[in-house]
């Protein structure tokens, strides 16, 4: 994965090292391995000291990886021509595809804080994902004839489309990507309608 945005003012070699570290973490964790910072650095072909100049912890590297996946989802969402429920379906399908493509690297970013708390606190690897979802969720609510629930829709979406649960459905029920996406979208829109009715 090539980083889509780089911290400004960094020399080219520093940018390259950051990209190497993020890509290395993606390969290791994506293959189902856990890794230390030293192992990520070795996979990237740079020293541990250099790795720690870029990231304070493994969680920080994985957050950067998750951010880049979110950037890909955002670009897809912004460029897609569909509207309403069709747009939601397309963006959700893309998300499932990305989760499968990037493997278990997507399920290691965990926190004691809840999803909305982290979004509101500005966790950058989640805010980019939230930005990708705002238009599809708003248009879906309009198509369903309900008031836009805003952040509450994000909360519900995250509950259904958590990468860990997507991988669980793929493995435990032997579903393919299209089946997982279709079932989750159908269940999510029903939940969104039910959530809306409970607010009135």
N, C-alpha and C positions, 0 to 999 in steps of 0.2 A: 504494500500500500504506500502510495506517495502522499506525504502530508499536503493538504490543500492550502494551508495557511501557515506561515512561519512567523515566529516572533520577530518584530522589526529590529533592525540594527545588528543582527547577528552576522558574523562572518560565514562564508559559504561552508567552511569545514564544520562549524558548529551546527549549522542547519543540517548538514549531511549526517552528522553523528546522532542528532536527535531523531531524524528519520530512520536511521539504522536501528536504533534502540526500539522505537515503536514497532517497526516491522518485525524485529526479532521477537519481541514479546507476543505479537500476534501469531507468529509461527509456532512458538512453544506452547502457548496456552490454547491456541486453536486446535492443536493436535491432541489436546486433553492432558497436557503436562502442567504441573505447577513448577514455577521457577523462581529462583532468587535473583536479586539484582546482579550478582556476579555471573550467574548462568545466562541472564539476558545479555549482559555485556559481552560475554564470551561468544554467544551466538551472533552478536552484532559485529564481532571482530574488533572491539575497542576495550580499553581498560575499565575496571570497576570505578576507579577514581573519576574518569571522564563521565561514566554513566551517572554517578552521583552529582556531578556538576549540572546535569540536565534535569534529573528527577530525584526526589527525596526518597521514594519508595516504589515498590512494584505496583502498588495501587495507583500511583501517579502516572506510571507508564501506561497502565491499562486504561486509565481515564482518558489519556491522550489518544489511545487507539480507538476507544469508544466514540470520542469526539469526531474523529475522521469518518467513522461509519455514519454518524449523525449528519455530518456535512454532505455525505453522499445521498442520504435520504432527503435532506433539505433541497438539494439541487433537483432531485427527481420530482419532488412535490411542486416546486416552483415552476418547473418546465412542463409539467403534464397539462394537457389541454382539457381533460375531463372535468366535470362539475358534479356537485352533489354527492350522492351515494356512490356514483361511479368513481369519483376522485378518491373517496375514502377507501374503496375497495382496492384501487390501484396502489395507493400509498401503503396500505396494510400488506398487500401482496409483496411489494418491494421490500418492506421491512422483514417479512418472513424469509425472503430470498437472501437478504443481507445477513440475517442471523445464521442461516444455514451455511452461507459462504464463509463466514468468519469463525464458525465453530465455537468451541468452548471459551474462546477469548471474550465472548460477549456475556458470559455468565459469572465472571469473576469480580465484576465491579459491584461490590456489596457495601452496605452502610447500615449503621444502627439507626440512622435517621430515615424517615419515610420519604417516599418519592416526591410528594408535593413540597415537603419542607426543604428538600435539596433543590428543587426547581426554584422555589422562592428565594433561597439563599444564593442562587446564581451558580450552581454547579454546572460548569460550562459544557461538560459532556452530556448533560441532560437538557440544558436550555436550547441547544441547537436542535435536538430531537423534538422538543416541545414546539419550537418555531416551525418545524416541518409539518407538524400535525394541526396547527391552529386553523388554517384555512379548511382542510378536509373535514375537521370536526365541526367547524361552524357551518359549513355547507351541508353536512349530513344532518345536523340538527334542523336546519331550515327545511330540508327535504322530508324529514320525519314529522314536520309540523310542530316542533317543540322549541322552546326558548333555548338559546345557546347557553349551555351550562358552564362555559369557560373552563377554568382549571379543574372543575369537577369531572369534566369529560376526559381531561388528561389523566386524572386519577383512575378512572374506570378503564381507560385504554391500557394504561400500564399494567393493571391487574390481569388483563387478558393476554397482552402481547409481551409479557416478560420473557426474555430469551430462554431462561431456564425452563419455563413451562412449554415454550414452543419445542424445545429439544425433547422434553418429556413426551409430548404428544406424538412427535415423529417416531420416537423409539418404542414407546409403550403401546401405542395403538396401531403402529405400522401404517401411518398415514403419509401421504406425500405432501409436498409443500402447498400445492393448490388446495388440497382437502383441508389442511390445517388452516390456511388463510380463510377459506370460505366459511368454515365452521366458526372460527373466531369472530369474523366480521358479523355474521348473522347473530351470534350470541351477544356480541358487544352492542349492536344497534338495538336489540331487544332490551338489554340492560339499560342503555341510555334512555330509552323511552320510559322504562319503569322508574328509573331514577328521577326523570323529569316530573312524572306524575306524583311522586312522593314529595316534591318540593312545593306543590300548589296547595 
